[in-house]
Amino acid sequence: MHSVLKACFASAFLILPLALLARRGVAQGTPPTLDDVLQRLEANLRRYDKSLPSLFCDETVNSKLEPAFPRQDAAIESVFRLKRTANGDGTSSLVESRDVIRVNGKDPADHRADFPVQFDGAFEGSFAVVSLDQSHCFEYRMKRVDKRHPTEPYVIRFSSLPMPSHPSSCLLNEKSDGLALIDPATSEITHLEINTSHHVIRPGNEYVTPYRGKRTITIDYSPVSFDRTSFWLPSVINLKVIGGEGTFNQTTWSFHSEYRNCHQLQVRSRILTEQEAAEH
């Protein structure tokens, strides 16, 4: 049901309503359980999957490779789009795309396209990492709620369940752990961290052993309103991959993106009169 979280790395490497229930629980002095919070997150996720409109935002990205390779570092300005696309089975998917406007302040045609790091999928699937749908993939543990501080975010930590291989239905196909911060008033995720200690940067084959490193993804979410309906969307995304062996020991790939001025993507049409049609 949910799109898969994706991380891509260019070049030769692996292109790397519940608010009422929350308030009621506080009023009665009964902190929510992990299951309560997961149920609320699931309801918000279903609303997001069903109701979030197609949209576009201003996207700014800084993509770097260290030790310094200045010719590869890129400051990218784009128009980011998230488009709801109909599937053949009657469902719909949220598809990410972007139009690059400038690279390092210049026309993108003057810059090669293989930036050090690219990242996609946060708008498509990151919300589902902590959800009932993924409970067969992760163990969830919630920090005990302090009734003396009812406005503090709920903290849910997660880690991959031990299994020989991760099913395709798992959003993360590598052993990972992390945490999510949830706003108690809206039951929305405000911050997500994902850590993968042995991320495959470059897959191996019969001649080359896999090259692995540590990957960290952090996502901050902020509310955006469309037609008086609020959705929490990624506002800042950070990704860092540190190589830990061989020729690329301590090589670091980093990615930082910000999203602003999000608007609903609308298509308007009207019927032209004969005179207007002739003029066009």
N, C-alpha and C positions, 0 to 999 in steps of 0.2 A: 504493500500500500504506500509506503513511504519511499521516496527517492533515496538513492545511495549516496552517502557522503564520499566525496572524491578529492584526492590531492594529487596534483600532477607536477612533475618536474621536467623542464626542458633540457636541451642539449643531449649529451650522451648518457645522462643518468635517468633513473626512473622519474619521468615527469611527475617528479614528486606530486456554571459561570460562577461561578464557583467562588468568587470573592465573598459572596454572602455567607457561604459555608465557612470560609476561613474566619470571617469576623465572628460568626456565631460560635465557633470553637473557642476563640479567645474569650468571648463574653462569658461562656460557661466555664472557663478555666480548664478546659480539656484540650491539651495540645494535640494536633493532628498526628496520626501515625504515618509511617512510610507508605502504607497502602493508600491512605487518604490522599496524600500528596501526589502519588502516581496516578490515582484516578482523576485528579484535577488536571494534571499535566496532560493526560490522555484526552480529556475533553477539549482543552485548549488546542492540542495538536490536531484533532479532528476538525475543529473550527477553522484552523489555519489551512489545512489541506482542502477543505471544501469551499471556503469563502474568501481567502486572500485574492484580491484582484491582480491582474497583470500590472506591472509597475516599472518605473525607470528611476534611477538615482544618479547623482554625480559620484563617480568613483575615483579615488586617488590611491595609487599604489607605489610603494618603494620596494624594489626587488634587488637584493644584493648577494654577492658572493665574496666571502673572506677566507683566506688572505685576499687583499684587494685586487680585483680585476676591473679597473674603472671602466673599461670599454663595455663590460657586460652589465654593470649596475644600471638600473633604469628607474626613473621617476615617470610614472605613467598616469595620464589623465584620460578617463573614459566616461562614456555614458553606459551605465550598467542597466540591463533589462532582465526582468523576471517575467516570463510570459506563460500564461496558463494555456496549455495545448491539449486538445481533445485526443483521447486514445480510441482505438477501434472498439474497445469493449464497453464504451459508455463512461469510463472514468476519465480523469484529466491528470496531467503532470505539469509541474512547474519547471520550466526550462530556462537556464541561465545563458545569457550572451552579453556581449559588450561591443561598442564601437569605440576604438581607440582614437582620441582626439590629438594628443601630443605625447611625445616621448622625449624626456629631458628638455622640454620646452620647444621641441621642434616637430615638424611634420613627421608622422610615424613612417612615412615612406622613406625617410632618410635614415631609419634605424632598423637593424635586423630584428626579426620577430622572436628569436629564441632567447627570451629573458631568463635570468638565472633561476627564478622560481615562479611558478604559476600555481594558483589555488582556486578550485571551484567546488561548489557543493554545499556551502554553509547555508544558503537560502533554501536549498532543496531538502537537506536531510539532517542538519545538525540538531534540530529540535527533538528529533526522535531518539537520540542517543540515550536519553533518560526517559523511558516510557514503558508502559506495560507490554507493548509490542516487542521490545528488545529484552524482556526479562529472561528469555531463554539463552541470551548471549552474555548478559552481565549479572553480577551480583551487586545489589544496591544496598547501601547502608546510610541511614540518616542520622545526623548528629542530633543529640537530644535537644529538644526545644526548651528554652528557658522562658517560663511563663512571666518572668519579671521584665522581659524585653520582647514584647509581642510583635514589634515592627522589624526585628532583626531577620535577615533572610534565612530561609531554611537551607541547610547544607546537606546535599546528597553526594556521597562518594560512590564510585563504581569501579569495578575491575572485571576483566574478561573471565568468564567461567572456564575452568580447565576442560579442554576438548582437543582431540587429535587435529582437527581442522575446523575452521569456522564456517558454518553454513552460509550459503549465498544470501540468506535473509538477514544475516548480521550486518549492520552498517559498517563495522570495522572488521576487516579480515585479518588483523594482526593483534596479538595479545597487547592490550592497552588498559590504562586506568585513568582516573581523573575525578573531577568533581563538578557539580552544578550548584549555583546559588539561585534560589527561587524566591521571588517577592511574595510575602505572605498575603498581601491584600488582593493580588490578581492571579496568583498561582502561575506566573509567567517566569521562565528562565531569564535571568538577567546577566549571567556570566557562566561560561562553560570552558573547562580545561580538559584537554586530552593529551595523555603522555604515552608514547610508544617507545620502549627502551631499545628494541631491536628492529627498527623499521628498515625494510629493504629499500635502499636507495637505488641500487642497480641489481637487477636479478641476475642470477648465475646461470650457467649452462654446463655442458660437459667439459668445456675448456676453461671457464672462468668461474671462480667462486663468488657467491653473492657478496655485495658490499653493503654493510649495514651501518646504522647510526641511530642516534636518539632524536626523536621527533616530538615537538611540543606544539600544540595548537591551542590558542585562546581566542574566545569570541565574546564580545560584549554586545548586549542587545538593548535597544531603546524603543519606546513606543512611537508609532507613526499612525496618523489617523487618515482614513479614506472614507468620505461621506459619513463622518461622525462615528465611524467604527474604528476602534483602535487595535492595532496588531503590533507585537514586539518583533522587531527585525534586527539582523546584525548591523551594528554601527561601526565596530572596529574589529578587525581580524588580524591576528598575528600568528605566523608560523615560523618555526626555527628548526632546522635539521643540522645536527653536528655529526660529522663523520668520525668514526672511532677506531679505524684500523687502516693499515696499508698506506698506499701512496697518498690517500686523501685524509690521513689522520688529522683531526681537528679542523678540517675544512668546514665552514659554516655557511649554509644557505638560509637567508632570512626573507620574510615577506611581511609587509605591513600595509593594510588597506583600510580606508575609511569611506563611509557612505553618508551622503547628505542630500537634502532637497529631494526626497523621494515623492513621486507623484504617481497617481493612477494613470496607466496607459490606456487611453481611450481612442476609439476610432469613430469619427462622426461622418455621416453621409447625409445628403439631401438630394432631392430631385430637382434637376435644372429645368427651367423653362426652355422653350424652343429658341428664344432669343439668346439666353445665356449659353446654351449648348453651341449655338452658331458662333458666339464670341470666343468660345474655348476651342 
